[in-house]
């Protein structure tokens, strides 16, 4: 089986661990605000009004998309999401990992070094660009963090959510309310897709570019939630439920929406705190176990 690696490699601990160690994002900024936070955690938006605004992906089991790139799989879960949002109180934030019932939702030791993926032939003339950018963007994580992404080009002809020969698939979509959207490690194979909309190739909103969009989405695939979920940033609908803070708050995090920063921009690139948090969870690239497994 042919493959192409974006893998962990040795680096110097001091580069990323100087200082203290402590869940889908690329929102289309043209998306309208959905509600108003009145300061007491209760937004001025009924369930019916909220439901009417939510985009649902095509197909009988299409996911509901909230906060730009967060997939919700069922209407019952969407209602739970809405009720949690109504209870949300503003507070300080931090690099945050998906945490369910006290368990961090990250890849187990063996699987984290074999995050295989394919790239759909449906990208057409853009496929070579997607392949090259995925290699670069996955390496932006795996060069410093002990995880390993692996591209399997021989799976591209059947690069769908039903292909169990890869951990996840990368495929194009059009006319979606997001630039791209991904998944979290705990999700089942049919839900492990990285979807890229046409606009992701050309957007510059908030300092975003294709590389940054993929870096952000790949952060979700490692278990990281949006950084701004604890602050008041309409139309931010996510809550801090099912999450754990890993580092101190970082307004420049790759997981932080640019429009929720005071500057309203800044792009999508990992910061020192992003790497510190990821290394806390996964370990430093280039360790003995990393070399053995790769």
Secondary structure, 3 states (H helix, E strand, C coil): CCCEEECCCCCCHHHHHCCCCCCCCCECCCCCCCCCECCCCCECCCHHHHHHHCEECCCCCCCEEECCCEEECCHHHHHHHHHHHHHCCCCCCCCEEEEECCEECCCCCCHHHCEEEEECHHHHHHHHHHHHHHHHHHHHHHCCECCCEEECHHHHHHCCCCCCCCCEEEEEECCCCECEECCCCCCCHHHCEEEEEHHHHCCCHHHCCHHHHHHHHHHHHCCECCHHHHCCCCCCCCCCCCEEECCCCCCCCCCCCHHHCCCCCCCCCCCHHHHHHHHHHHCECCCHHHHHHC
